[in-house]
Amino acid sequence: MAEGEQNDPVPASGGSVGDPTGAQQPPQYAPPTAAPGAGPMPGPPPMPSSDRAYSTWSRRSETDYIFSYWTALGWTILTLGIYGLYVFYQLVRRMRDHNSRRVEFLDATLVFAWEEAGRRGLQEELTPSFQRAGAHMDVLRRMTGDFRDPVIWLVLAVIARGIVEIIAFVLLDKDLVRHDCAEVGVEYELSLIFRRFGQVVPEPDQTRIKGENNYVGRIVATVFSFGIYLFWWYYNQMTDPNRHFEGNWLQEDAVVSAIRALRDPAQPPPLSERGI
């Protein structure tokens, strides 16, 4: 299945929505081990979904870079602006890598939950939640194809310092809002699904979704302040994702704890717990 596509329901034999006899059959999904809306599974032999979720969870220190604004500002001043280029590179890189990691983590979690629902005979009941989560996952997957190569953006920033940062900040802010809206949708459905399994995964705080910046106002302020306002914009570009990442971590920790509690005791522990 191509990336970003959602498993479409396949009518079971013996009747369908369009069956002239009027018989309604619950949708079936192929492959049966994948959740509706989940992405392509790894090549054979596939890593168990619980291991895949755990492995992705353990990599968040590699993607979710947390900025200290005053430290970054101090080094930028001391290096006469050179460190600021590194800061800009990291601002672009971390959002791209964070989104890719979250897609992998949420996809693995959905696959695990679908398999768990199958073991409990709950797939038919929970199919609507998986389908809604899959629609939100499609948004996140499409975002991985956006032009966010940090090296290219850094080169452009060197060539047109100031203008490129403004363009990037507008795009990154839009990315954060769109990304968080889709994530909240997936997290909400996962909370409902895991609750059905007897596990507590907190519902996401929907008030955490920030509104888009007033881009025109910020651009005007930057121009009329001769670039001074850009320092405040840098501050927002650091702290807003910082808060977003830290909120994600709380939810991820709860999901991983739930997966560990549900995993078949006969199944080997995650690869990292085996020292692999």
Backbone as CSV, one residue per row, in Angstrom:
resi,resn,N_x,N_y,N_z,CA_x,CA_y,CA_z,C_x,C_y,C_z
1,MET,0.849,-1.206,0.000,0.000,0.000,0.000,0.874,1.241,0.000
2,ALA,0.579,2.194,-0.825,1.379,3.413,-0.917,1.254,4.212,0.353
3,GLU,2.330,4.956,0.669,2.324,5.763,1.887,1.205,6.797,1.820
4,GLY,0.537,6.955,2.983,-0.510,7.969,3.055,-1.877,7.447,2.688
5,GLU,-1.938,6.174,2.100,-3.243,5.656,1.736,-3.856,4.969,2.928
6,GLN,-5.158,4.958,2.964,-5.897,4.344,4.053,-6.499,3.047,3.559
7,ASN,-6.434,2.004,4.416,-7.070,0.753,4.056,-8.564,0.972,3.915
8,ASP,-9.098,0.725,2.742,-10.525,0.894,2.532,-11.249,-0.343,3.012
9,PRO,-12.424,-0.174,3.587,-13.188,-1.338,4.028,-13.564,-2.216,2.859
10,VAL,-13.390,-3.511,3.023,-13.751,-4.475,1.990,-14.974,-5.215,2.477
11,PRO,-16.106,-5.134,1.779,-17.316,-5.804,2.256,-17.088,-7.290,2.429
12,ALA,-17.608,-7.841,3.503,-17.512,-9.279,3.713,-18.410,-9.992,2.732
13,SER,-18.057,-11.251,2.447,-18.879,-12.024,1.528,-20.252,-12.237,2.142
14,GLY,-21.244,-12.304,1.294,-22.591,-12.558,1.775,-23.433,-11.315,1.892
15,GLY,-22.903,-10.170,1.529,-23.703,-8.963,1.596,-22.827,-7.755,1.678
16,SER,-23.347,-6.584,1.321,-22.599,-5.342,1.381,-23.582,-4.210,1.520
17,VAL,-23.029,-2.990,1.625,-23.905,-1.834,1.756,-24.844,-1.733,0.571
18,GLY,-24.321,-2.113,-0.603,-25.147,-2.011,-1.805,-25.884,-3.286,-2.152
19,ASP,-25.914,-4.231,-1.267,-26.575,-5.499,-1.518,-28.071,-5.269,-1.691
20,PRO,-28.654,-5.719,-2.822,-30.094,-5.498,-3.035,-30.959,-6.205,-2.003
21,THR,-30.381,-7.200,-1.315,-31.188,-7.892,-0.302,-31.302,-7.059,0.958
22,GLY,-30.499,-5.994,1.038,-30.559,-5.128,2.209,-29.702,-5.621,3.351
23,ALA,-29.002,-6.758,3.162,-28.175,-7.283,4.245,-26.973,-6.390,4.467
24,GLN,-26.734,-6.017,5.704,-25.596,-5.194,6.064,-24.545,-6.069,6.726
25,GLN,-23.309,-5.975,6.244,-22.231,-6.757,6.819,-21.166,-5.814,7.361
26,PRO,-20.572,-6.158,8.501,-19.496,-5.313,9.027,-18.309,-5.325,8.085
27,PRO,-17.599,-4.214,7.962,-16.460,-4.168,7.057,-15.327,-5.051,7.541
28,GLN,-14.617,-5.631,6.597,-13.418,-6.391,6.889,-12.236,-5.628,6.299
29,TYR,-11.050,-5.861,6.838,-9.885,-5.107,6.418,-8.759,-6.039,6.038
30,ALA,-7.992,-5.626,5.052,-6.827,-6.397,4.631,-5.619,-5.473,4.581
31,PRO,-4.465,-5.893,5.087,-4.263,-7.169,5.760,-4.904,-7.179,7.140
32,PRO,-5.307,-8.343,7.633,-6.037,-8.384,8.897,-5.229,-7.936,10.094
33,THR,-3.901,-7.891,9.987,-3.071,-7.496,11.119,-2.800,-6.006,11.144
34,ALA,-3.332,-5.245,10.210,-3.084,-3.807,10.172,-4.346,-3.047,10.517
35,ALA,-4.186,-1.985,11.272,-5.342,-1.176,11.639,-5.808,-0.360,10.457
36,PRO,-7.114,-0.086,10.349,-7.583,0.816,9.299,-6.887,2.159,9.427
37,GLY,-6.283,2.605,8.349,-5.580,3.881,8.363,-4.120,3.752,8.710
38,ALA,-3.669,2.557,9.128,-2.255,2.385,9.449,-1.445,2.340,8.169
39,GLY,-0.187,2.698,8.268,0.685,2.741,7.104,1.228,1.377,6.758
40,PRO,2.128,1.345,5.765,2.686,0.065,5.330,3.519,-0.574,6.427
41,MET,3.406,-1.892,6.537,4.179,-2.611,7.529,5.607,-2.795,7.021
42,PRO,6.591,-2.913,7.939,7.964,-3.152,7.507,8.081,-4.456,6.746
43,GLY,9.150,-4.587,5.945,9.355,-5.804,5.171,9.606,-6.996,6.072
44,PRO,9.478,-8.199,5.510,9.611,-9.405,6.311,11.045,-9.589,6.802
45,PRO,11.278,-10.155,8.004,10.226,-10.400,8.989,9.851,-9.103,9.693
46,PRO,8.559,-8.799,9.810,8.165,-7.516,10.400,8.457,-7.461,11.886
47,MET,8.843,-6.290,12.368,9.028,-6.088,13.797,7.655,-6.054,14.457
48,PRO,7.489,-6.756,15.565,6.189,-6.691,16.261,5.796,-5.241,16.525
49,SER,4.512,-4.960,16.429,4.048,-3.583,16.579,4.417,-3.000,17.939
50,SER,4.417,-3.818,18.981,4.783,-3.311,20.305,6.248,-2.907,20.340
51,ASP,7.116,-3.699,19.715,8.534,-3.348,19.635,8.740,-2.083,18.817
52,ARG,7.966,-1.964,17.734,8.109,-0.795,16.862,7.700,0.476,17.608
53,ALA,6.634,0.396,18.383,6.201,1.559,19.168,7.250,1.900,20.217
54,TYR,7.760,0.885,20.891,8.758,1.128,21.940,10.032,1.712,21.346
55,SER,10.477,1.168,20.218,11.703,1.653,19.581,11.569,3.110,19.163
56,THR,10.417,3.468,18.602,10.197,4.851,18.176,10.096,5.783,19.368
57,TRP,9.437,5.326,20.421,9.337,6.103,21.666,10.720,6.394,22.238
58,SER,11.611,5.410,22.182,12.938,5.569,22.780,13.842,6.489,21.962
59,ARG,13.446,6.822,20.735,14.269,7.681,19.875,13.899,9.150,19.964
60,ARG,13.010,9.515,20.855,12.523,10.893,20.827,13.601,11.911,21.199
61,SER,14.620,11.493,21.954,15.700,12.433,22.266,16.493,12.804,21.014
62,GLU,16.391,11.986,19.955,17.092,12.261,18.706,16.333,13.259,17.832
63,THR,15.041,13.375,18.042,14.221,14.206,17.157,13.655,15.446,17.845
64,ASP,13.251,15.292,19.105,12.529,16.369,19.788,13.507,17.286,20.538
65,TYR,14.210,18.080,19.788,15.228,18.979,20.336,14.563,20.088,21.147
66,ILE,15.001,20.254,22.404,14.448,21.290,23.272,15.414,22.469,23.337
67,PHE,14.922,23.643,22.982,15.740,24.851,22.958,15.686,25.588,24.291
68,SER,16.820,26.184,24.659,16.882,27.191,25.715,17.145,28.519,25.013
69,TYR,16.130,29.370,25.000,16.235,30.595,24.202,17.410,31.463,24.624
70,TRP,17.579,31.674,25.925,18.612,32.592,26.368,20.006,32.042,26.105
71,THR,20.155,30.726,26.200,21.442,30.124,25.841,21.721,30.313,24.359
72,ALA,20.702,30.052,23.536,20.869,30.209,22.089,21.178,31.657,21.730
73,LEU,20.471,32.591,22.377,20.715,34.006,22.103,22.133,34.401,22.514
74,GLY,22.575,33.912,23.680,23.920,34.243,24.143,24.995,33.766,23.188
75,TRP,24.881,32.534,22.733,25.867,32.009,21.787,25.792,32.719,20.442
76,THR,24.606,33.124,20.039,24.466,33.863,18.782,25.199,35.197,18.856
77,ILE,25.072,35.881,19.984,25.758,37.159,20.167,27.274,36.955,20.223
78,LEU,27.706,35.942,20.979,29.143,35.688,21.133,29.821,35.296,19.822
79,THR,29.074,34.635,18.936,29.646,34.187,17.653,29.304,35.138,16.515
80,LEU,28.827,36.337,16.884,28.485,37.358,15.882,27.464,36.846,14.861
81,GLY,26.518,36.070,15.337,25.416,35.619,14.497,25.594,34.257,13.858
82,ILE,26.810,33.698,13.925,27.039,32.407,13.255,26.227,31.298,13.916
83,TYR,26.171,31.292,15.242,25.407,30.257,15.941,23.922,30.346,15.585
84,GLY,23.465,31.534,15.213,22.073,31.694,14.824,21.704,30.841,13.624
85,LEU,22.680,30.587,12.749,22.413,29.721,11.599,22.166,28.283,12.055
86,TYR,22.937,27.850,13.061,22.716,26.517,13.622,21.330,26.437,14.260
87,VAL,20.949,27.504,14.958,19.613,27.542,15.571,18.544,27.404,14.510
88,PHE,18.685,28.149,13.425,17.694,28.080,12.346,17.626,26.676,11.757
89,TYR,18.792,26.063,11.548,18.839,24.694,11.032,18.057,23.750,11.943
90,GLN,18.284,23.867,13.261,17.610,22.980,14.197,16.111,23.233,14.263
91,LEU,15.694,24.475,14.098,14.261,24.780,14.109,13.534,24.034,12.994
92,VAL,14.159,23.995,11.821,13.538,23.297,10.688,13.655,21.785,10.865
93,ARG,14.844,21.330,11.240,15.090,19.891,11.337,14.197,19.218,12.374
94,ARG,14.064,19.833,13.539,13.349,19.153,14.617,11.871,18.971,14.296
95,MET,11.257,19.946,13.624,9.848,19.777,13.280,9.662,18.693,12.229
96,ARG,10.583,18.643,11.251,10.496,17.580,10.240,10.671,16.208,10.883
97,ASP,11.714,16.057,11.713,12.007,14.758,12.310,10.975,14.364,13.365
98,HIS,10.470,15.344,14.089,9.437,15.054,15.088,8.182,14.506,14.418
99,ASN,7.767,15.123,13.339,6.567,14.659,12.653,6.762,13.235,12.117
100,SER,7.941,12.962,11.534,8.201,11.620,11.003,8.172,10.583,12.119
101,ARG,8.774,10.925,13.255,8.791,9.973,14.369,7.390,9.758,14.925
102,ARG,6.624,10.816,15.030,5.272,10.681,15.565,4.396,9.846,14.639
103,VAL,4.566,10.004,13.333,3.815,9.167,12.391,4.125,7.698,12.636
104,GLU,5.415,7.386,12.794,5.820,6.007,13.034,5.278,5.492,14.367
105,PHE,5.368,6.315,15.412,4.901,5.886,16.732,3.392,5.654,16.737
106,LEU,2.647,6.603,16.216,1.190,6.482,16.226,0.727,5.349,15.324
107,ASP,1.419,5.159,14.192,1.081,4.066,13.290,1.284,2.725,13.991
108,ALA,2.438,2.563,14.651,2.717,1.312,15.362,1.699,1.084,16.478
109,THR,1.320,2.145,17.160,0.346,2.023,18.253,-1.018,1.603,17.719
110,LEU,-1.420,2.172,16.584,-2.698,1.789,15.986,-2.691,0.332,15.543
111,VAL,-1.582,-0.114,14.972,-1.491,-1.514,14.555,-1.575,-2.432,15.776
112,PHE,-0.828,-2.084,16.830,-0.902,-2.890,18.062,-2.332,-2.936,18.593
113,ALA,-2.991,-1.774,18.625,-4.352,-1.718,19.164,-5.317,-2.531,18.312
114,TRP,-5.128,-2.494,16.986,-5.994,-3.285,16.098,-5.803,-4.773,16.349
115,GLU,-4.554,-5.175,16.531,-4.276,-6.581,16.828,-4.871,-6.982,18.186
116,GLU,-4.751,-6.088,19.165,-5.321,-6.362,20.483,-6.844,-6.444,20.410
117,ALA,-7.440,-5.563,19.613,-8.891,-5.619,19.423,-9.301,-6.939,18.799
118,GLY,-8.483,-7.440,17.866,-8.769,-8.740,17.256,-8.712,-9.862,18.276
119,ARG,-7.728,-9.813,19.165,-7.620,-10.853,20.192,-8.820,-10.838,21.128
120,ARG,-9.401,-9.660,21.324,-10.532,-9.527,22.245,-11.886,-9.571,21.546
121,GLY,-11.873,-9.725,20.223,-13.130,-9.747,19.488,-13.818,-8.399,19.426
122,LEU,-13.021,-7.310,19.421,-13.586,-5.960,19.469,-13.354,-5.164,18.187
123,GLN,-12.832,-5.790,17.147,-12.511,-5.026,15.952,-13.733,-4.378,15.325
124,GLU,-14.831,-5.112,15.243,-16.043,-4.542,14.636,-16.529,-3.342,15.439
125,GLU,-16.533,-3.473,16.755,-17.001,-2.391,17.618,-16.118,-1.150,17.513
126,LEU,-14.797,-1.359,17.410,-13.860,-0.236,17.453,-13.458,0.285,16.075
127,THR,-13.976,-0.331,15.021,-13.625,0.102,13.667,-13.865,1.598,13.437
128,PRO,-14.975,2.192,13.887,-15.147,3.640,13.663,-14.029,4.480,14.272
129,SER,-13.556,4.108,15.460,-12.460,4.851,16.075,-11.184,4.721,15.251
130,PHE,-10.915,3.518,14.759,-9.720,3.323,13.928,-9.820,4.105,12.621
131,GLN,-11.009,4.154,12.047,-11.182,4.893,10.799,-10.988,6.396,11.008
132,ARG,-11.529,6.921,12.107,-11.331,8.345,12.392,-9.859,8.647,12.656
133,ALA,-9.201,7.769,13.403,-7.769,7.955,13.644,-6.998,7.887,12.337
134,GLY,-7.403,6.989,11.449,-6.726,6.860,10.162,-6.838,8.111,9.312
135,ALA,-7.977,8.779,9.378,-8.138,10.023,8.612,-7.171,11.090,9.115
136,HIS,-6.997,11.178,10.423,-6.036,12.135,10.984,-4.601,11.733,10.641
137,MET,-4.337,10.424,10.619,-3.003,9.951,10.259,-2.648,10.327,8.830
138,ASP,-3.631,10.345,7.955,-3.380,10.744,6.567,-2.829,12.162,6.500
139,VAL,-3.350,13.047,7.347,-2.856,14.426,7.386,-1.390,14.445,7.804
140,LEU,-1.056,13.696,8.850,0.319,13.659,9.338,1.259,13.070,8.287
141,ARG,0.803,12.037,7.594,1.664,11.426,6.570,1.915,12.375,5.408
142,ARG,0.892,13.097,5.016,1.089,14.042,3.912,2.101,15.121,4.289
143,MET,2.147,15.488,5.552,3.082,16.518,5.994,4.535,16.074,5.868
144,THR,4.787,14.767,5.907,6.162,14.298,5.768,6.701,14.554,4.364
145,GLY,5.827,14.849,3.419,6.263,15.140,2.062,6.466,16.618,1.791
146,ASP,6.220,17.475,2.784,6.422,18.916,2.602,7.906,19.245,2.481
147,PHE,8.202,20.333,1.799,9.589,20.752,1.593,10.131,21.353,2.888
148,ARG,10.816,20.499,3.671,11.363,20.957,4.950,12.785,20.428,5.147
149,ASP,13.545,20.357,4.067,14.928,19.896,4.183,15.747,20.976,4.892
150,PRO,16.267,20.713,6.093,16.946,21.767,6.854,18.222,22.277,6.198
151,VAL,18.918,21.429,5.460,20.164,21.866,4.803,19.863,22.890,3.724
152,ILE,18.851,22.600,2.914,18.495,23.536,1.839,17.987,24.846,2.428
153,TRP,17.168,24.749,3.471,16.678,25.975,4.103,17.831,26.777,4.707
154,LEU,18.828,26.083,5.246,19.984,26.782,5.806,20.759,27.515,4.715
155,VAL,20.963,26.857,3.584,21.669,27.499,2.459,20.909,28.737,1.996
156,LEU,19.601,28.608,1.895,18.784,29.752,1.482,18.883,30.886,2.504
157,ALA,18.950,30.528,3.787,19.058,31.556,4.824,20.384,32.299,4.740
158,VAL,21.443,31.595,4.378,22.750,32.244,4.212,22.704,33.235,3.061
159,ILE,21.992,32.857,1.998,21.907,33.716,0.809,21.022,34.924,1.054
160,ALA,19.885,34.693,1.709,18.917,35.786,1.925,18.527,35.825,3.391
161,ARG,19.453,36.210,4.215,19.246,36.230,5.666,18.095,37.177,6.015
162,GLY,17.227,36.742,6.879,16.096,37.549,7.317,14.834,37.197,6.549
163,ILE,14.890,37.315,5.230,13.698,37.012,4.419,13.344,35.539,4.513
164,VAL,14.363,34.690,4.404,14.122,33.245,4.448,13.616,32.822,5.820
165,GLU,14.185,33.402,6.885,13.701,33.068,8.223,12.223,33.391,8.372
166,ILE,11.800,34.544,7.852,10.391,34.929,7.968,9.507,33.920,7.242
167,ILE,9.901,33.552,6.026,9.116,32.572,5.262,9.058,31.244,6.012
168,ALA,10.205,30.809,6.526,10.261,29.534,7.247,9.421,29.582,8.514
169,PHE,9.453,30.700,9.228,8.690,30.802,10.472,7.191,30.735,10.217
170,VAL,6.754,31.315,9.115,5.331,31.227,8.763,4.956,29.767,8.496
171,LEU,5.783,29.080,7.712,5.500,27.684,7.367,5.574,26.783,8.600
172,LEU,6.577,26.996,9.443,6.726,26.163,10.635,5.572,26.355,11.606
173,ASP,5.086,27.584,11.721,3.948,27.817,12.601,2.695,27.135,12.053
174,LYS,2.484,27.238,10.749,1.351,26.543,10.137,1.481,25.034,10.327
175,ASP,2.715,24.525,10.185,2.958,23.097,10.376,2.578,22.657,11.786
176,LEU,2.983,23.444,12.776,2.716,23.082,14.164,1.218,23.023,14.443
177,VAL,0.488,23.998,13.932,-0.966,24.019,14.153,-1.629,22.825,13.470
178,ARG,-1.272,22.595,12.200,-1.877,21.482,11.454,-1.494,20.129,12.065
179,HIS,-0.230,20.006,12.440,0.282,18.781,13.042,-0.441,18.483,14.358
180,ASP,-0.592,19.498,15.199,-1.199,19.284,16.509,-2.683,18.959,16.397
181,CYS,-3.360,19.608,15.474,-4.788,19.302,15.269,-4.975,17.831,14.908
182,ALA,-4.145,17.330,13.996,-4.251,15.929,13.576,-3.852,14.997,14.713
183,GLU,-2.802,15.347,15.431,-2.358,14.510,16.554,-3.428,14.384,17.624
184,VAL,-4.061,15.490,17.963,-5.106,15.457,18.988,-6.214,14.496,18.581
185,GLY,-6.545,14.494,17.285,-7.570,13.576,16.812,-7.179,12.122,17.006
186,VAL,-5.923,11.785,16.665,-5.454,10.407,16.838,-5.385,10.049,18.320
187,GLU,-4.842,10.950,19.123,-4.687,10.677,20.554,-6.042,10.456,21.238
188,TYR,-7.035,11.222,20.811,-8.368,11.065,21.400,-8.919,9.671,21.113
189,GLU,-8.782,9.228,19.860,-9.285,7.896,19.499,-8.501,6.805,20.225
190,LEU,-7.184,6.979,20.359,-6.395,5.989,21.090,-6.829,5.909,22.548
191,SER,-7.175,7.047,23.130,-7.651,7.050,24.504,-8.922,6.212,24.641
192,LEU,-9.843,6.375,23.693,-11.082,5.590,23.723,-10.795,4.108,23.528
193,ILE,-9.903,3.797,22.597,-9.598,2.404,22.281,-8.948,1.708,23.473
194,PHE,-7.940,2.336,24.057,-7.243,1.699,25.173,-8.132,1.612,26.420
195,ARG,-9.036,2.558,26.565,-9.984,2.474,27.683,-10.831,1.219,27.546
196,ARG,-11.176,0.866,26.307,-11.950,-0.361,26.068,-11.140,-1.597,26.440
197,PHE,-9.812,-1.476,26.407,-8.940,-2.584,26.800,-8.673,-2.595,28.302
198,GLY,-9.238,-1.619,29.015,-9.025,-1.545,30.448,-7.761,-0.804,30.842
199,GLN,-7.212,-0.012,29.923,-5.990,0.740,30.184,-6.287,2.236,30.131
200,VAL,-5.638,2.992,30.997,-5.873,4.430,31.067,-4.813,5.154,30.237
201,VAL,-5.245,5.754,29.141,-4.417,6.661,28.340,-5.162,7.994,28.333
202,PRO,-4.607,9.014,28.963,-5.341,10.276,29.104,-5.771,10.860,27.762
203,GLU,-6.957,11.447,27.762,-7.399,12.169,26.569,-6.527,13.409,26.384
204,PRO,-6.276,13.809,25.146,-5.457,15.000,24.918,-6.187,16.265,25.340
205,ASP,-5.424,17.235,25.763,-5.981,18.544,26.102,-6.197,19.312,24.797
206,GLN,-7.436,19.407,24.364,-7.707,20.038,23.074,-7.469,21.544,23.100
207,THR,-7.375,22.130,24.289,-7.079,23.566,24.370,-5.604,23.867,24.103
208,ARG,-4.791,22.804,23.999,-3.360,23.023,23.761,-3.093,23.509,22.339
209,ILE,-4.046,23.307,21.434,-3.826,23.678,20.033,-3.790,25.199,19.914
210,LYS,-2.665,25.715,19.519,-2.510,27.155,19.401,-3.117,27.665,18.101
211,GLY,-3.493,28.916,18.097,-3.941,29.526,16.858,-2.755,29.967,16.020
212,GLU,-2.988,30.160,14.748,-1.909,30.633,13.884,-1.497,32.051,14.280
213,ASN,-0.214,32.332,14.125,0.266,33.685,14.380,-0.383,34.678,13.421
214,ASN,-0.385,35.930,13.794,-0.797,37.004,12.890,0.405,37.313,11.999
215,TYR,0.500,36.596,10.885,1.709,36.667,10.067,1.938,38.056,9.480
216,VAL,0.890,38.678,8.995,1.040,40.016,8.404,1.532,40.986,9.477
217,GLY,0.912,40.927,10.652,1.324,41.822,11.732,2.766,41.598,12.140
218,ARG,3.198,40.350,12.194,4.573,40.047,12.594,5.576,40.510,11.536
219,ILE,5.214,40.349,10.281,6.116,40.798,9.219,6.259,42.321,9.263
220,VAL,5.136,43.003,9.432,5.172,44.464,9.520,6.014,44.899,10.725
221,ALA,5.821,44.242,11.864,6.583,44.587,13.064,8.075,44.350,12.857
222,THR,8.409,43.283,12.147,9.824,42.994,11.875,10.445,44.062,10.990
223,VAL,9.716,44.480,9.971,10.238,45.489,9.047,10.407,46.830,9.750
224,PHE,9.384,47.274,10.476,9.427,48.596,11.093,10.330,48.652,12.334
225,SER,10.683,47.484,12.873,11.628,47.460,14.001,13.049,47.181,13.526
226,PHE,13.235,47.216,12.191,14.542,46.941,11.592,15.098,45.586,12.039
227,GLY,14.211,44.621,12.113,14.615,43.244,12.411,14.623,42.876,13.881
228,ILE,14.445,43.850,14.768,14.510,43.546,16.205,13.384,42.600,16.618
229,TYR,12.202,42.761,16.025,11.073,41.900,16.391,11.359,40.436,16.064
230,LEU,12.290,40.199,15.141,12.606,38.824,14.751,13.147,38.023,15.937
231,PHE,13.765,38.727,16.904,14.239,38.027,18.095,13.064,37.421,18.858
232,TRP,11.957,38.165,18.966,10.767,37.639,19.636,10.161,36.483,18.843
233,TRP,10.207,36.599,17.528,9.676,35.526,16.687,10.505,34.258,16.875
234,TYR,11.824,34.400,16.984,12.691,33.264,17.273,12.281,32.619,18.605
235,TYR,12.001,33.465,19.579,11.599,32.955,20.898,10.357,32.070,20.771
236,ASN,9.361,32.543,20.050,8.138,31.760,19.843,8.416,30.458,19.102
237,GLN,9.286,30.517,18.099,9.597,29.328,17.323,10.332,28.275,18.148
238,MET,10.955,28.699,19.221,11.617,27.750,20.124,10.652,27.220,21.173
239,THR,9.942,28.111,21.853,9.152,27.708,23.012,7.834,27.015,22.653
240,ASP,7.203,27.415,21.555,5.934,26.765,21.189,6.128,25.279,20.896
241,PRO,7.099,24.897,20.042,7.345,23.460,19.857,7.859,22.772,21.121
242,ASN,8.646,23.489,21.942,9.090,22.889,23.213,7.890,22.378,24.002
243,ARG,6.870,23.235,24.153,5.663,22.845,24.900,4.936,21.700,24.202
244,HIS,4.910,21.748,22.895,4.248,20.692,22.121,4.927,19.347,22.364
245,PHE,6.245,19.317,22.292,6.981,18.072,22.493,6.735,17.510,23.892
246,GLU,6.824,18.369,24.893,6.666,17.912,26.269,5.263,17.355,26.517
247,GLY,4.250,17.944,25.866,2.903,17.397,25.960,2.800,16.036,25.296
248,ASN,3.460,15.877,24.158,3.477,14.582,23.463,4.116,13.502,24.323
249,TRP,5.168,13.869,25.030,5.891,12.875,25.836,5.000,12.262,26.917
250,LEU,4.160,13.083,27.533,3.266,12.566,28.567,2.318,11.521,27.987
251,GLN,1.773,11.819,26.809,0.854,10.884,26.174,1.590,9.633,25.709
252,GLU,2.788,9.793,25.161,3.562,8.646,24.708,3.906,7.717,25.867
253,ASP,4.288,8.296,26.996,4.619,7.480,28.165,3.419,6.639,28.601
254,ALA,2.239,7.246,28.578,1.028,6.519,28.965,0.726,5.398,27.970
255,VAL,0.921,5.658,26.678,0.669,4.637,25.656,1.634,3.475,25.806
256,VAL,2.924,3.780,25.995,3.921,2.713,26.140,3.625,1.874,27.380
257,SER,3.224,2.511,28.469,2.866,1.764,29.679,1.678,0.846,29.420
258,ALA,0.704,1.336,28.658,-0.472,0.519,28.344,-0.094,-0.661,27.454
259,ILE,0.776,-0.417,26.475,1.205,-1.502,25.590,1.944,-2.571,26.372
260,ARG,2.821,-2.144,27.269,3.556,-3.107,28.091,2.604,-3.943,28.940
261,ALA,1.566,-3.311,29.472,0.613,-4.028,30.325,-0.213,-5.031,29.523
262,LEU,-0.457,-4.715,28.243,-1.317,-5.563,27.420,-0.556,-6.647,26.660
263,ARG,0.734,-6.446,26.485,1.490,-7.380,25.663,1.417,-8.789,26.240
264,ASP,1.303,-9.749,25.369,1.214,-11.147,25.775,2.449,-11.495,26.602
265,PRO,2.275,-12.037,27.829,3.439,-12.368,28.655,4.376,-13.355,27.982
266,ALA,3.841,-14.153,27.043,4.690,-15.130,26.362,5.534,-14.492,25.272
267,GLN,5.167,-13.263,24.889,5.910,-12.578,23.827,7.221,-12.040,24.387
268,PRO,8.340,-12.167,23.661,9.613,-11.634,24.151,9.516,-10.139,24.373
269,PRO,10.306,-9.594,25.294,10.294,-8.144,25.546,10.820,-7.394,24.361
270,PRO,10.632,-6.062,24.316,11.140,-5.267,23.203,12.635,-5.474,22.993
271,LEU,13.096,-5.262,21.773,14.485,-5.498,21.416,15.436,-4.758,22.343
272,SER,15.104,-3.487,22.669,15.990,-2.688,23.508,16.103,-3.288,24.907
273,GLU,15.036,-3.954,25.386,15.090,-4.548,26.712,15.888,-5.847,26.700
274,ARG,16.133,-6.374,25.468,16.949,-7.563,25.356,18.409,-7.213,25.096
275,GLY,18.711,-5.905,25.112,20.089,-5.502,24.887,20.503,-5.542,23.446
276,ILE,19.518,-5.557,22.527,19.809,-5.626,21.082,19.760,-4.238,20.494
